[in-house]
Amino acid sequence: MRHRHVIWDWNGTLFNDAGLCVDCMNTLLERRSLPLLTPARYRAVFDFPVIEYYRRLGFDFDHEPFERLGTEFMVEYERRKYECGLQPNAVSVLEELAGAGLTQSVLSAYRQDTLEELLEHFEVRRFFTKVIGADDHYATGKVGQGLSWIRELNVDPGEVVLVGDTVHDFEVARAMGTACVLIPGGNHDRARLLSCGVPVLDGLREVARAIVDG
């Protein structure tokens, strides 16, 4: 079945911010004399809901509530977010898919207002019929938002593909009943993505080719 609509994840998929996420988390870890992250360890332990990721890193929620830690992380992240850029070929891939007649949207655990701000900054908001972000910055997950969007979209889920960079993106696609394509190099490593049993492609150019060719 040919695809008619593409749902994009943002962080780590279109937006190349995994390195910044490592740096910002290491700032929090260093302040508490906890072991620092490497990019490889980050991709092996990062997860949704994000509170579990913080727990794996050794944060003591009896001493500091998760909400305070999450806010501290986001202050660092927001201060430096414009150090990041889009993933290679992101704009040309969005243009190619639009030119092929597919509609596109963004489904993200990133807060709605800051998500919209970045899409406008990189001049890619025009590609998306809808942008769905979160109400806060605690990244609890996207399944509920995804189910609401697939009902509203009014396209057969079998004609929709979700493109992401984490196991959670696969879980969201499975809940919605859509196809899923994953790319490594964002927030999860290739081994974790391969465990999902869906195509894991090397970059956005390969993703576009797979979607257009059906």
LUMPAFI-569715 format. One record per residue (C-alpha): x, y, z; residue in one letter; residue number from 1. Coordinates in Angstrom, 2 decimals. Each point is the difference from the previous one (the first is absolute). Layout:
BEGIN
         u         v         w   res     n
         X         Y         Z     A   NUM
...
END
This chain:
BEGIN
         u         v         w   res     n
      0.00      0.00      0.00     M     1
      1.40      3.41     -0.94     R     2
      0.42      2.63      2.67     H     3
     -2.01      3.21      0.00     R     4
      1.17      1.62      3.23     H     5
      3.28      0.14      1.96     V     6
      0.10      0.65      3.74     I     7
      3.42      1.24      1.09     W     8
      1.58     -0.10      3.40     D     9
      2.00      3.17      0.67     W    10
      2.83     -0.39      2.54     N    11
      2.69     -2.30     -1.36     G    12
     -1.90     -0.67     -3.24     T    13
     -0.28      3.34     -1.79     L    14
      1.82      2.05      2.65     F    15
      3.60     -1.06      0.66     N    16
      0.14      0.61      3.76     D    17
      1.18     -3.28      1.56     A    18
      3.47      1.42      0.64     G    19
     -1.49      2.98      1.80     L    20
     -2.16     -2.34      2.11     C    21
      3.15     -1.80      1.12     V    22
      1.75      3.27      0.84     D    23
     -2.94      1.39      1.97     C    24
     -0.48     -3.19      1.96     M    25
      3.70     -0.13      0.80     N    26
     -0.33      3.48      1.49     T    27
     -2.61     -1.35      2.43     L    28
      2.01     -3.15      0.73     L    29
      3.21      1.92      0.64     E    30
     -1.75      2.31      2.47     R    31
     -0.94     -3.08      2.03     R    32
      3.27     -1.93     -0.42     S    33
     -1.77     -2.74     -1.97     L    34
      1.64     -1.96     -2.86     P    35
     -0.05      1.91     -3.27     L    36
     -1.60     -1.20     -3.23     L    37
      1.73     -0.88     -3.23     T    38
     -2.03      0.20     -3.23     P    39
     -0.01     -3.81     -0.20     A    40
     -1.29     -0.43      3.55     R    41
     -2.60      2.70     -0.56     Y    42
     -1.45     -1.84     -2.99     R    43
     -0.01     -3.23      2.00     A    44
     -1.85      1.36      3.07     V    45
     -2.22      2.87     -1.19     F    46
     -3.67     -0.94      0.11     D    47
     -3.61      1.07      0.41     F    48
     -1.45      0.96      2.34     P    49
      3.07      2.14      0.63     V    50
     -0.33     -0.38      3.77     I    51
      1.26     -3.59     -0.40     E    52
      3.06      1.27     -1.87     Y    53
      0.80      2.37      2.87     Y    54
     -0.36     -2.85      2.47     R    55
      2.44     -2.15     -1.99     R    56
      2.57      2.80      0.17     L    57
     -0.03     -0.10      3.79     G    58
     -2.08      3.04      0.93     F    59
     -1.57     -0.34      3.45     D    60
     -3.62      1.13     -0.17     F    61
     -0.28     -0.21      3.79     D    62
      2.62      2.74      0.15     H    63
     -1.07      1.99     -3.08     E    64
     -3.37     -0.35     -1.76     P    65
      0.03     -0.91     -3.66     F    66
     -1.88      3.18     -0.87     E    67
      2.85      2.14      1.33     R    68
      2.60     -2.04     -1.87     L    69
     -2.01      0.08     -3.22     G    70
     -0.34      3.76      0.23     T    71
      3.72      0.40      0.65     E    72
      0.77     -2.08     -3.09     F    73
     -2.37      2.01     -2.17     M    74
      1.49      3.31      1.15     V    75
      3.37     -1.23     -1.27     E    76
     -1.51     -1.41     -3.20     Y    77
     -2.02      3.09     -0.86     E    78
      3.00      2.24      0.59     R    79
      2.02     -1.94     -2.59     R    80
     -2.56     -1.44     -2.43     K    81
      1.00      2.26     -2.88     Y    82
      3.44     -1.61      0.03     E    83
     -1.72     -2.93     -1.74     C    84
     -1.15     -0.30     -3.58     G    85
     -2.22     -2.23     -2.05     L    86
      1.09     -3.49     -0.95     Q    87
      1.82     -0.31     -3.35     P    88
     -2.38      0.26     -2.98     N    89
     -2.99      0.84      2.22     A    90
     -1.29      2.91     -2.09     V    91
      0.53     -1.70     -3.35     S    92
     -1.76     -3.15      1.25     V    93
     -2.99      2.00      1.25     L    94
     -0.13      1.74     -3.38     E    95
      0.25     -3.30     -1.88     E    96
     -2.84     -1.60      1.95     L    97
     -2.21      3.07     -0.41     A    98
      0.77      0.01     -3.72     G    99
     -1.03     -3.65     -0.20     A   100
     -3.42      0.96      1.34     G   101
      0.34     -1.22      3.59     L   102
     -1.25      2.06      2.91     T   103
      2.15      0.21      3.13     Q   104
     -0.32      0.75      3.71     S   105
      2.17      0.09      3.13     V   106
     -0.74     -2.00      3.16     L   107
      2.38      0.86      2.81     S   108
      0.49     -0.27      3.77     A   109
      1.62      3.46     -0.16     Y   110
     -2.07      2.87      1.38     R   111
     -2.40      1.46     -2.55     Q   112
      1.05      3.65      0.13     D   113
      3.73     -0.67     -0.24     T   114
     -0.58     -2.60     -2.72     L   115
     -1.89      2.54     -2.10     E   116
      2.76      2.54      0.64     E   117
      2.69     -2.33     -1.36     L   118
     -2.05     -1.00     -3.03     L   119
     -0.38      3.66     -0.89     E   120
      3.68      0.68      0.67     H   121
      1.07     -2.70     -2.45     F   122
     -2.72      1.04     -2.48     E   123
     -1.58     -3.45     -0.19     V   124
     -3.39      0.66      1.63     R   125
     -1.51      0.40     -3.48     R   126
      0.45     -3.71     -0.72     F   127
     -2.32     -1.21      2.78     F   128
     -3.78     -0.10      0.04     T   129
      0.10     -0.32      3.79     K   130
      2.57      0.20      2.79     V   131
     -0.75     -1.93      3.19     I   132
      2.19      0.70      3.00     G   133
     -0.27     -0.45      3.77     A   134
     -1.55      2.21      2.67     D   135
      3.13     -0.15      2.17     D   136
      3.68     -0.96     -0.19     H   137
     -0.08     -3.31      1.90     Y   138
     -0.20     -2.26     -3.10     A   139
     -2.35     -2.65      1.34     T   140
     -0.71     -1.44     -3.45     G   141
     -2.03      0.49     -3.18     K   142
     -2.47     -2.90     -0.26     V   143
     -3.06      2.00      1.09     G   144
      0.83      2.88     -2.33     Q   145
      0.63     -2.43     -2.84     G   146
     -3.35     -1.74      0.43     L   147
     -1.81      3.33      0.02     S   148
      1.82      1.12     -3.14     W   149
     -0.61     -3.19     -1.99     I   150
     -3.74      0.33      0.71     R   151
      0.01      3.64     -1.06     E   152
      2.18     -0.57     -3.07     L   153
     -2.72     -1.94     -1.82     N   154
      2.50     -2.08     -1.97     V   155
      0.11     -3.79      0.08     D   156
      2.76     -0.83      2.54     P   157
      1.33     -2.48     -2.54     G   158
      0.82      2.96     -2.25     E   159
      1.91      1.84      2.74     V   160
      3.65     -0.46      1.00     V   161
      1.65      1.32      3.15     L   162
      3.71      0.86     -0.20     V   163
      1.91      0.08      3.27     G   164
      3.23     -0.79      1.81     D   165
     -1.11     -1.89      3.14     T   166
     -1.73     -3.18      1.06     V   167
     -2.76      2.23      1.36     H   168
     -0.67      1.28     -3.52     D   169
     -0.57     -3.61     -1.04     F   170
     -2.35     -0.48      2.97     E   171
     -1.97      3.08     -1.04     V   172
     -0.25     -1.21     -3.61     A   173
     -1.14     -3.44      1.17     R   174
     -2.70      1.56      2.19     A   175
     -1.22      2.12     -2.93     M   176
      0.12     -2.90     -2.45     G   177
      2.39      1.77     -2.38     T   178
      3.20     -1.08     -1.68     A   179
      3.28      1.05      1.62     C   180
      3.50      0.77     -1.22     V   181
      2.84      0.68      2.45     L   182
      3.38      1.70     -0.37     I   183
      3.00     -0.50      2.30     P   184
      2.30      2.77      1.18     G   185
     -2.66      1.88      1.94     G   186
     -1.08     -1.02      3.49     N   187
      0.21     -3.81     -0.34     H   188
      2.73     -2.16     -1.46     D   189
     -0.43     -2.35     -2.93     R   190
     -0.16     -3.14      2.13     A   191
     -2.99      1.28      1.97     R   192
     -1.78      1.09     -3.17     L   193
      0.57     -3.32     -1.75     L   194
     -1.78     -1.75      2.86     S   195
     -3.26      1.62     -1.19     C   196
     -0.08     -2.04     -3.21     G   197
     -0.71      2.95     -2.31     V   198
      2.30      1.57     -2.62     P   199
      3.01      1.78      1.46     V   200
      1.51      2.25     -2.66     L   201
      3.25      1.93      0.03     D   202
     -1.32      3.52     -0.58     G   203
     -2.82      2.22     -1.19     L   204
      0.87     -0.39     -3.67     R   205
     -0.49     -3.76      0.30     E   206
     -3.25      0.58      1.90     V   207
     -1.38      2.19     -2.78     A   208
      0.94     -2.57     -2.63     R   209
     -1.74     -2.78      1.93     A   210
     -3.16      2.06      0.51     I   211
     -0.30      1.26     -3.57     V   212
      0.75     -3.41     -1.49     D   213
     -2.56     -1.58      2.32     G   214
END
